């Protein structure tokens, strides 16, 4: 014999699907109990990452982090990527006098 899902529908009837092992609910209703986390905000990246563009992205990333719209892990990855891209910029030659 198996355990049935303990979800009660609005009509008052029980779900009657088999409950997952170690849970009181079936797969569908267990997911309904714990909805997926909300999607994180998008950080717009400029087409060209010059010094002004890099500063703008850093500002947007820190602003989104402070407002709780992105995770610390995502902010760290974005900032690390910006750090790497700023290191590998082509050096502009200094004009000779």
N, C-alpha and C positions, 0 to 999 in steps of 0.2 A: 504494500500500500504506500502511497505517496502523500505528501502534504500538499494541500491546495492553497492557492493564493488567498491572502486574507483581505484583499481589496473589496470594498463594498461599493457597488455602483449607485448612481443617484436614484435608480428605481428600487434600491433596497436588496437587490440580488447580489450574491457573491460571484466573483470572477470564475471560479472553478478550474482555472488553468493550474498545471502543476507548479508548485513553488520551486525556486532555484535552491540548490543545495546550500545550506547555511543561511537562508533568507526566509522571510515570511511571505514574500511576494514573488510573482512570476517575473520573467525578464522584462516585459513591457511595463508593469507597474513598479518594479524596482527602479527603473530608469526615471519614471515619473516622480518618484520620491526624491531623487537627486538629479535635478536638471543639469545640463551641460553648462560650464562656466561661460559668461558672456564674452563675445569677441572683443579683442583689443582694438584700440584706435589705430588708424593708419597714420604713419608719419610720411608726409610728402617729401620726396627727395628731389633736389634740383637736377637738371640735366647735366650741368657742369659743376663740379665740386671745387670751386675756387675758394679763396679765404672767406668771402662773404657768404657763399652758399654753405660752407661747412659751419660757420657760426650760426646761420639760420637753422640748420638741422639740429645742431647741439641745443640751441634754445628751445626748439619745438619738442625735442626728446625730453629735456629736463622739465619742461612745462607739463607734458603729458604724464610724466612720472610723478610729479608733485600733485597733480590732480587725480592720480589713481587710475588713469585711463590705460596705462600699459604696465606690465610687470617689471620688476627690477631686473630680471634675467634678460628680457627683451631689450630694455634700455642699455644694459651692459653690452649686449651683442652689437647693437647699433653704434654705440659710442666707440667700441673697439674697432669696428669696421671703418669708421671715420678716421680713427687714429692711424690705421694701416694705410688708408688711401691718401692721407696727408703726407705720410712718409715717402710715398712712391710717386709724388708729383714730379713731372719733368722740371728740371732746374732751368729757369729762364736765364739766358746769358746776360751778364752785366754789361751795359754799353760802355765802350771805351771813350775816354775824354778826348 
